[in-house]
């Protein structure tokens, strides 16, 4: 275990159902292995239903509802993907406000796969370069961002560091870059 993230609190924000399990668990373990403290936030208290593509997978306990979480209490944010997860999350005003507050505070954010949909909804991709699942590229461009097809993209052309990746195959690079970005903040 490294100690790059000792004392850092990292929020993982998902909808209560439809998060791609591996896109939650692998970054979760990367933060843990780097010594970070992790909390799972969701619109409702209780649990989050993970999926493996379209099949139900494990259930994860929610640390707190987003409405009960203060963005000021966290050093960084991870937005896992899955198709249903960010599509639901971006419809929750409290989730959009939370993400916007993290950006305003200059805190690093990492999003993978369909995770950037919440960033699009929050009007946070304008002038930024990011990657995602390929089907989001038009949404990102229409929201004023630049989309690239790369395993991991680190963008510092904005108020914070934004780390993005395309898919589960990119998780090793995503985990490495998010830990680096989270450790460099503050």
ABEGO torsion letter per residue (X at the ends): XBAAABGBBBBBBBBABGBBAAAAAAAAAAAAAAGBBBBBBBABBEBBBBBBEABBBBBBBBABBAAABBAAABABBBBBBEAAAAAAAAABAAAAAAAAAAAAAGBBBBBBEAAAAAAAAAGAABGBBBBBBAAAAAAAAAAGBBBBBBABBBBABEABBBBBBABAAAAAAAAAAAAAAAAABX
